[in-house]
Amino acid sequence: MASSEQMRVGVVGARRGGGHIVALGKANNRIVLGGVYDPSPGGAGDFVKQYGGKSYRNFEEAVEDCDLLIIASPQQYHAPQADYALRAGVHVLSEVPAAVSMEQVSILLAAARESSASYMIAENYCYSRLNLVVGAMAKAGAFGELYFGESEYIHEMKGWHTNAATGEPTWRRFWQVGKNGITYPTHSLGPLLQWMDDRITAISAIGTGRWTRPEYEMEDTVTLSARTRKGALLRMRLDLVSNRPEVWNYYSLQGTRGAYESGRLFGDRPRIYLEGISERETWQTLEEYAEEYLPRRYAVPPDAAGHGGSDAWPLLDFVDSIEQGTVPPFDIYKALDMTLPGIVSEQSINQNGDWLAVLDPRTMTAGIGLNPGKEAPLV
Ligand SMILES: NC(=O)c1ccc[n+]([C@@H]2O[C@H](COP(=O)([O-])OP(=O)(O)OC[C@H]3O[C@@H](n4cnc5c(N)ncnc54)[C@H](O)[C@@H]3O)[C@@H](O)[C@H]2O)c1
């Protein structure tokens, strides 16, 4: 680990990793870039040219040199790399999803519990401006008791499944569409669970069958129905294959006193209805409430931050929580709450949509041993 007063940040996986580095400028010199590890020399070289820092020869060297690692490698590596870094006492900000199998979940959970360092998932869709406004309104009770939510991640990515230069399949061909189920759940489930302050207890997943790419293991559209601990129903659609424009961030929310719709049609504006406030059967734009509800902290994102400014906040929030010794806003349990339903969906879809339980990571036993770490293992 670095010993300077500033927190030394390393990036693992140069491409997406660069998206997080915009936060450095907003962090008032509390953090400094150590360097990047990427096994592709081109990827590491481009990163260093753009952002500076060292190019680490291997992952272990990055762990050795840094206080905090942003793990933005392909998704099958997130949990193993986080495990190694946490066990070396290095803080981990992990890209999504947190893990790709139950075995990885156990390993990651144990490491997070036993480590002296902190872990957070970088679920940036929870930080988009409109999602922050909806979250603040939900928290203030504007929609009443919440009992239904839905979300969609529709992103035609067939061109990302083959390496254009070599013709070889990429990691996405296997880990995103080479399995059947909700292989990319967190952008859709993260905001819903955050708004509802809830977790999923059971899911059922079914698909449309394989139409556009019959050779793919994943069906064109996969839907997830989910029951939550508080008794709400959630519905999610994932489609990485169908021929159509993208809708990465459709959400809706229904409560006893109001509703939110992020919009479906071209040109739709995100809208809400609040019983007793909005005119009967008439939507209002969410924007009318943005000024009042958007948390001040998130009012001005760094200029260069991607995804509408949301890419900078996970790193900034994580660094604050480390400095203040508080639980990060998207800790290991929340990370697994939004990851586990996707993993369980692979079994459900194989069993023709059987409803299956989703474990509460807070009561899973991984890492509860003689040295359970800084956090009470059962909360
Ligand atoms: N939150 C978001 O909005 C968002 C957006 C894009 C990607 N992602 C996630 O970020 C991760 C990376 O996605 P990407 O779009 O950059 O993928 P990519 O395929 O464009 O790039 C992956 C990079 O990781 C490198 N890499 C391969 N194996 C590695 C290893 N073991 N350790 C370190 N680096 C390794 C590759 O050389 C390449 O440079 C994925 O998990 C993806 O799901 C999240």
The ligand as a Gaussian input file, in Angstrom:
#p B3LYP/6-31G(d) Opt

LIG

0 1
 N      -21.455000       1.083000     -15.091000
 C      -21.496000       1.268000     -16.406000
 O      -22.216000       2.113000     -16.907000
 C      -20.613000       0.397000     -17.261000
 C      -20.388000       0.754000     -18.587000
 C      -19.532000      -0.060000     -19.344000
 C      -18.942000      -1.181000     -18.780000
 N      -19.214000      -1.497000     -17.479000
 C      -18.564000      -2.661000     -16.854000
 O      -17.159000      -2.393000     -16.793000
 C      -16.428000      -3.564000     -17.069000
 C      -15.491000      -3.339000     -18.251000
 O      -16.265000      -3.040000     -19.396000
 P      -15.615000      -2.352000     -20.702000
 O      -16.763000      -1.765000     -21.441000
 O      -14.470000      -1.487000     -20.330000
 O      -15.104000      -3.647000     -21.456000
 P      -14.087000      -3.688000     -22.687000
 O      -14.172000      -5.035000     -23.265000
 O      -14.295000      -2.501000     -23.565000
 O      -12.663000      -3.483000     -22.004000
 C      -12.205000      -4.403000     -21.038000
 C      -10.783000      -4.006000     -20.703000
 O      -10.364000      -4.836000     -19.615000
 C       -9.095000      -5.381000     -19.927000
 N       -8.917000      -6.635000     -19.206000
 C       -9.118000      -7.905000     -19.635000
 N       -8.828000      -8.780000     -18.644000
 C       -8.407000      -8.040000     -17.577000
 C       -7.965000      -8.367000     -16.283000
 N       -7.902000      -9.629000     -15.852000
 N       -7.627000      -7.358000     -15.447000
 C       -7.675000      -6.072000     -15.848000
 N       -8.103000      -5.702000     -17.072000
 C       -8.467000      -6.684000     -17.922000
 C       -9.075000      -5.505000     -21.436000
 O       -7.758000      -5.577000     -21.942000
 C       -9.811000      -4.250000     -21.862000
 O       -8.951000      -3.136000     -21.972000
 C      -17.433000      -4.663000     -17.315000
 O      -17.617000      -5.419000     -16.164000
 C      -18.714000      -3.928000     -17.658000
 O      -19.843000      -4.653000     -17.231000
 C      -20.029000      -0.722000     -16.727000

